[in-house]
Amino acid sequence: MHYRYFKRGALLALLALAASHGLSWAQSTLTTQWPGLPSRAQPPDPQAAAGPAGLIQTVNFAIAYFTKAGTFIWAPVNLATFWSSVGNTGQGMADPKVIFDSGSGRFYVIMQENTAASQSFLNVAVSKSSDPATSGASDWYFYRFNMTETVNGVNYGGDYPGLGVDAQAIYVTYNMYPSCGGCSGGIGSSFFNSQIIVLNKAALNKGTGIFASLFPGGFTLRPATVIGSYSPGNVAYFVEIGDSDTVTISALSDPLGARTFSDVEVSVADFGGSIDCGSGSTASTTCAPQAGTSQTVDTNDKRAQNALWIGGGLWVCHTAGGSDGPSKVYVHILATQGYPADTPKWIETSTFSDPSGGWTYQPAIGANDSGQVCLVYCQSSSSTFPTIMYTARNQDDVLSWDPLAVVKASTSFDNAGRWGDYGSVSGDPADGSIWITHEWIRSAAGGFNDAGAWCARVVVPPIIIYVDRDYFGQISDGSPGRPFRTIAEAYAVAPKRSIIRIAGGNYPETLTFNTTVRLERWTGIVSIGRP
């Protein structure tokens, strides 16, 4: 693992929380694991999102609801059947994605559909509660929006979606290509532009979907999901990976109103550009090697995989490393700084490589609402099968990624060439743990992969903040050696599900908590409240 850093300077106070306060972070641990849905399509596009009671999981071309122990609440349903009530044709389907929004307590599922009639549709499903008991209309609202773009008599369809959510809208992004009727996937190979689709969340949640779109430039724009209670305001952020040392941040101001779009290029640490991996199942010396075969793994190019916005920081991950390989996983953190009113800046880049000389690829990043971030990706080498890896950190801690850990090693090699295309990371709204999902290979029999999703739970320990009314030092930062003097000071910087440990004494305070924290006795007898 390798790091490059930029001086934080005037980064927002919330982003600098743990860096400026010595808040305690212990290493995350991997607990529950289980095999998710198998997929007979390539790539499988595995995704999962955790709600309070279970996980909705999707692959090409199925959806299911699991308990957190890995048993079905309802069994797999074909995605064409899932959206049949709104006219899904079953043609040109690909790239299902799912997200859980803790703010509204809803699951949102999307899938593209490019038909033989050269029409492109966005299929959307919204759960009516945080615990959908069935896959049918009693528990879901279903929508099918025509997202075809027509320019000079040519129809363009969508591919490779991004999915994000904030307090007011769902954002879906697509790369647009010429429609081609009955061709594979229903679209051609000549990129035209991007489409940003804005869906009013309040309307979707009532069964009255409102659809709006715009068509900026840029390839593979990724909407940033907003995590936690701190908000960027009436603006949605998108990110695109540029050349070997740039990231483009886009801002959609007033997304439910006038929708003003602006973008700016930000210089970051050099990541070496795209990997040249040929296409499809083409074996190339510049693709990722794997044990047991000369067939290599297509790691995809440098495009952004997904993004999140948390505490003033925009996080994006991708694969890169130059045309000669080996590929590496990169995570960039940028401070948005109220853009477009002010100029964003680069904060930090982390690089994740295989110390044995293998290739790392196809990352996904996410966080819980306490600001604890998790990264999942895959790696392989000439002596190892594709293997799911993970690491985690507190959002604000420099040099704080946990040691890399194996989640699941495939039991055979990949013989289809195309990997991923996605993984997912989802904070658990019930207990603050984090769920990760990625592809693994069960076997390579019969000339076709037995590929599917693997789901695992990461337990991240709470942030611990210390209070001692009798501390007489000049600096208080919440650490055991420099505790805060009042509980209110500690609470002001406490994320959800954190612990405030209090030294003995009387604290004449009236406390009102709007989030979930736990008070513990640190030493002595503690008395709280005005006498």
N, C-alpha and C positions, 0 to 999 in steps of 0.2 A: 504494500500500500504506500502511496506517495502523495504528498500534499504540497500545494502552493497556496500562499495567502496574500491577501491585500489588506493593508491597514484599515481597520474598521472606521476610524474617524468619527463622524457624526451619525453613525447608524442609530436608528430609532431605539429608544430606551428599552422597549419590549423585546427587540431582537437581541439586545445585549444583556438580558436578564441574568443568566447564570454566569456569563463571563465577568460581569461586574459585581455579582454577589456570589459568594462561595457556596452555592447550593450543592447538596450532595447528590451524586449519581452513582448507582451501583450497576454492575453489568447485567444486561438482559439475559434471560434464559429461554430455551426452546422447550416447549412442553408437548401438548397434544398434537399429533400428526395423523393424517389419514389420506388415502387415495380418493381424489374427487372423480369427476366424470371422465370416462374415456372418450376419445374422439377419433373417428375414422376419416376426418378431413385434415388436410394439411394446408397451412399450419393449424394447430388446435385452438389458438387464441384463448387460453385459459384466463378466466376472471372470477373473482369472488368478492363479496362485500358482506360484512358482518352487521347484523342488527341485534337488538337486545336478546332475541330468543334463538337465532340461528343464522345460517349463511345462505344467501342466494348465490348459486354458482352457475356460470355459463361456459360452454365451449362451442365450437362449430360442430353440430347445429342443435344444441340441446340446452335446457335449463332445468334446474332442480333446486329444492330447498332442503338443506341439511341441518340437523342439530349440530351443536358444537362438539359433539362426540363423533360426528361423521356418519350418522344414520339418516336415512331419508325421512323428512317430514312429508314431502310429496315427491314421488319418483320422477325421473327424467321425462320431460315433455319436448317433443320436436318443436323448434322455434317457429316453423311455418304454422304448426297447429296452435301454438301459443298466441299468435297474432291473426289467426284465421278469421276472427269475428270482424276485423276491419279490412279484410280483403287481401291479405298477404298471398302472393302467387307461389311462393317457394322457389322463385327464380333468382339467380344472382345474389343469394344471401351470403353474408360474411360478417366477420368482425363484431360479434355481440360484445357488449360491455355493460357492466353493472356498477352502481355506486349506491351507498346508503348515506342519506343526509340526516344527521342527528338533529339539526335544527327543526325539520318538519316531521321527522320520524317516518320517512318514506324510503322505499327502494325505487330506483330509477334504472330501467333496462333499455338499451337501444340496440338496433341492428339495421344494417343497410340492406337494400333490396334493389337490384338493377335488373329490370325486366327485359324480355325479348322484344317489347314494343319501344325500346330505347327510352324508358322512363326510369327515374331514380327516386326511391322512397326511403324516408327515415321512419322506421318503426319504433315506437316508444311505448313502454309500459310503466305505469306508476302504481305502486301498491297503495291500497286504501288504508293501511295501518302499518305499524312496524313489525307485524307478525302475520303475514298473509297465509291463511290456513290452506288455501287451494291455489291452483294455477289459473283459475277461471275468473269470470266477470264479477263474481261476488266479492273478490278480494283485489281486483286490479282494474284500473282504467287503461284502455288500449287506444292507441292513436297510430295513424299512418299518414305521414305528411309527404306530399310530392315535393321533393327537393331538386327536381330537374332544373338545370340552368340552360337557357336557350339563348345563343348569341349567333346572329347572322344565319339563322335557320339550322344551326347545329345544336344538338342536345348534348349536355354534359352531365355525367353521373359521378357519384361520390365514392371514395375509397379511403381506407385507413383512418378511421375516426379518432377524434379525441373527445373526452367527456369530462366535464367539470361542473361544479355547483357552488353557488354562494347563497347569501341570504335571500336573494330575490329571483334568481333565474337558474335554469339549466343551460349549459353551453355545450354545443356539439360542433366539432370542426371536421371538415372533409377536404381531402385533395380531390379536385375535379378533373375528369378525363372525358374525352369524347365517348358517347354511348355507341355501342356497336351491336345492338340487337342480340342475336343468339351466340355471340362469342363468349369465351370463358369469362365468367364474372360480369358480363354485360358492359364492360368498359374497355377502352383501348389503353395504349401505353404512353400517350403524349400528354404530359401534364399541362393543364391550362391555367388554373388559379386555385385559390382556396375559397371555401365557403364557411362562414360562421353562422350558426343557427342559434337564435336566442329563444328560449321557451320560458314564458312567464310561469314561475313555480306555483304561485297561488292559484292560477287558473288550472294548471295541470292537476293539482291536488283536488280540484273540485269536479274534474271530468270535462272541463271546457278548455282544451288546449289552444294556446295562442302562439302562432308561428311567425317568426320574422328572421330574415337572413340578409347578409351582406357578403360581398365577394372581393376581399382584398388580395393582394399578391402574397407571396410567401409560401413555402413548401412545408407541410406538416406543422401547422400551428397547433400548439397544445394549450387548452384552457387550464388555468391554475385554479384548482379547488381551494376554497378558503377554509382553513382549519381554525377552530377556536372561536372565542367571542370577540376578539379584536378584528376589525373590519377595515378594508381599504377604502370604504365609502362607496359612492355611486359610480364605481368603475370596475370593470372586469379585466384581468390581465391574461395575456397569451404570450407564449414564448416559442421561438424558432431557433434551431441551431444553425449558425452561419458557417463561415469558412473555418479555418483551423484554429482561430483564436477569437471568435466573435459569437455573441448570442444576441438575438433581436427580441426586445420586449415590445409588445403591442398593448395598447390601452383602448378599451371600448368604454368611453364615457357615456353615462346615462343610458345603459343598455336596454331599458324598457321604455325609453323615450326617444330622444333625437338620435341616439347611437352615433357618436362622433368617434372615428377611428384614427389613431395615431401610432407611430412606431419609432423606435430608436435603436441603433446598434450599440452594443456595449462590448468593450474589449475584455476578454477573460484569459486565463492561462491557456497556453497553446495545447490543443488536444490532438493535433496531427491529422485532422481531416477524416474522410470516409475510408472505410474498409472496402477494398475491391474484392467482392466475393462471387463474381459471376452472377448467375441467376438460377432460380429454382434448384434443381438437383445437380447442377453442373459441378463436378468435382474440380476444385481449384486449389493450387498450393497456397493461395492467399485466403482460404477459408479455414475455419477452426478444425484442427485435427481431433480425432477421437479414437479410443481403443477399439481394436477388433476389425477395422475396416480401413480401406483407402478413401471411402466416401467422407467428405468433410461437411461441416455444419455451416450453413449460411447464416452469418451473424447479423445480417441486414446492414444498412449504411449508418451514417452519423445522425440521422434524424432524431428529434426529441421523442422520448417514449411517453413520459407524463410529467406533470408539474403540480406543485402546490404552493400556496401562499399562506404564510404563518408568521404572525408577529412582525410584519413589515418586511419579511424576507421572502423572495421568490426562489424556489428550489426546482431544478430541472435535471433529469438524468438522461444519459444516452450512451451509445457505444461508438468508439472511434479509435484512432491509433495509426492512421496512415495506410496507404495502399499495400504495403509490404507486411503488415501485421507484426506481432500478434495484436488482436483487438483488445481493448481495455474498456472498462466501465468508468464513466465520469459523472460526477455530481457537481453542478455549479450552484452557488448561492449568490443572489444579487439583492441589493436593497432597492425597492421600488421608489422610495422617498417621495410619495405622492405624485409620481409621474401621471399625467403630462405637465403638472404644474412645476415640477422640479425634475432634475436629471437623475436617472437610476445609476447605480454604480456596482461594480463587481466587488464581492466580499471574499469569496473563498472558492477554490476548486479542490476536490478530492478525487484521486485516481485509485482504482481498484484493479489490481493485476494478480495473476496466479504466480506465486513465488517459485513454482516448479517449472515455469516457462510455458504454461498453457495459455489459453485464450479465455477472456471473460466477455460476456455479452448479454444483451437483452435485459436491462435493468428495469425495475419499477420502484417508485418511492412513494411513501405515504407517512401519515402521522396520526397519533391519537389527539384528543382535544386538550391534553396537557402539554403538548409541544414536544413529545418524544417521537423521534423520527426513525423510520426503519427503511432499509434498502434490501431488495432481493434481486438476484441475478443468477445467471448460469455460467459454468465454466467447463472446459474439457481440454484434454491434451492427448498426445499419441498413446498415453498409457492409462487414461481414465475415460469413462463414459461421461456424457453430459451430466452435470451435478448442480443441484440448486444450492446456492449460498445465501447467507444473510449477514447483516450487521445492523447496529442501532446506535443511537446517540440522543442526547438532549439537544434541542434545536439550537441552543446558544453556546454550547461548549466547543471551544476550539481544541483541536487534537483529541477528540473524545470518542471517535468511532470505536465500538466494541471490537475485540478481535474477531476476524472472519470465522464463520462457523458453517459446517455442512448441515444442510437441511435434509436433502435426499439425493442419493446417487442413483441414476438410471441403472437398470439391470441389464441393459443391452445398448447397442449403438443406434444412432438415428440413421435411417436409410432413405429419408425423403429429402434431405438437404435443407429445407426451409425450417427454421426454428422459431418457436414463439407463437405469433408475433409479440405477444404481450405477457406480462405477469401483472400481479396486483398486490397492493398493500392497503389494508383497511383497519382503521382503529375500531376497537370494540366499544360501543357506547355503554355497555353494561358494566364493564370493570376496568376499562383502560388498557387491556391487553391489545396486541396487534396481530392481525391475521395476514399471512403471506401465501400467495398462490403462484405457481409457475408450472412449466411443462416438465414431464419426466417420461422416459421410455420404459415400458414394461417388458417388451420383447421385440424382436425384429424378424418375425416369422412370415413366410409367405410373400416376401417381397414388399410388404407394406408395414409401416409402424403400428404397433399397439401403443399409441401415445395418448396421453391424457393429462389431467391436472393433479397436482399434489398440494394439499392444504396443510398449513402448520400454524400453531399459535406461539407467539412470542410474548413472554411476560416481562414487562418493563417495570422496575421498582419505582415507587413514588419519589418525587423530590422531597427532601427533608430540610426544613428551615428551623433554626434555633432561636429561642427568645430567653433573655435573662435581664430582668429589671435592674439588677445590681452590677451590670457590666459598666465599667468606667473608661473603656478605651475611646480613642478618637474616631475610629472607623467601625461601623456596623455593616456587615454584609450578609448576615444570616448563617454564617458558618459556626461551628462549635467554638472556635477561638475568637470570633467577632460577632456575637449574636446581636439581634435587634433587641431594643429595650422594651418595646411594646408588642402586643399581639397584633394590633392594627397595622404596624409597620410590616410585620411578617406577612399578614394577609394581603397587603397591597401588592406584593410580588408573587403570591402563591398561585401556581396553576391549579387546575382541577385535580382532584384526588391526590393532592400533596399532603404532607404531614408537618404540622407545626409542633415542635417539642419545646416545652416550657419549663424553665428552671423554677425552683421553689420561691414563693413570695406572693404578695397580694398585687393583683393587676386591676386597678380601679377603672375598668373599661366596660363600656356597653358595646357588645359585638353584634353585628348583623352580617351574616354570611350569605352571599348570593351564588356560591358555587360549592362543590363538595370538597371539603378539606377535613382532616382528622386532627384533633388536638390530643397530644400525649404529654404525660408528665415526664420531664427530663430528669429533674432531681427534686428532692424535698417535697414539701406540701405546697400545692398550688391553689390559690384562691382567686377567682375571677369575678368581677362585678364591683360596682361602686358600693362603699360601705353605707 
